[in-house]
Amino acid sequence: MKTPENKVENKKSVWAWIWVILSAVYAVIPTDLIPDIPGIGWLDDVLVFSAAVLNLLEKNYTETHSSIQKLLRLLKWGIIAIILLIIIFILLLGYAVTQLF
């Protein structure tokens, strides 16, 4: 019999898989936050997909390995922070360029 906790965990796992699939689609679609210039343009794709995979791994290690889960959570949020910093940098750079011209 499924307990309410198992249902919640299953929903978390499903959402984690959905995030992985959506991030893979984002990596394949040519419209990106950063244009796909070799090296630089692939950075956002790699970071988004890495955060999604770390999230999936974190959800799967919920009850078995709490120390691994904490490490994965820390890595995931670190990557998300890097993504946000890149977005802020791009916005500030775009603003600076528009002010020059």
Residue pairs with C-beta under 8 A, 6 or more apart in sequence:
9 59
9 62
12 59
12 62
13 56
13 59
13 60
16 52
16 55
16 56
16 58
16 59
16 60
17 56
19 52
19 55
19 56
20 49
20 52
20 53
20 55
20 56
22 52
23 48
23 49
23 51
23 52
24 49
24 52
26 32
26 45
26 48
26 49
27 45
27 46
27 48
27 49
30 36
32 41
32 44
32 45
33 44
33 87
33 90
34 40
34 41
34 43
34 44
34 86
34 90
35 41
36 42
36 45
43 86
44 83
44 86
47 79
47 82
47 83
47 86
48 83
50 79
51 76
51 79
51 80
51 83
54 72
54 75
54 76
54 79
55 72
55 76
57 72
58 69
58 72
58 73
58 76
61 68
61 69
61 72
62 69
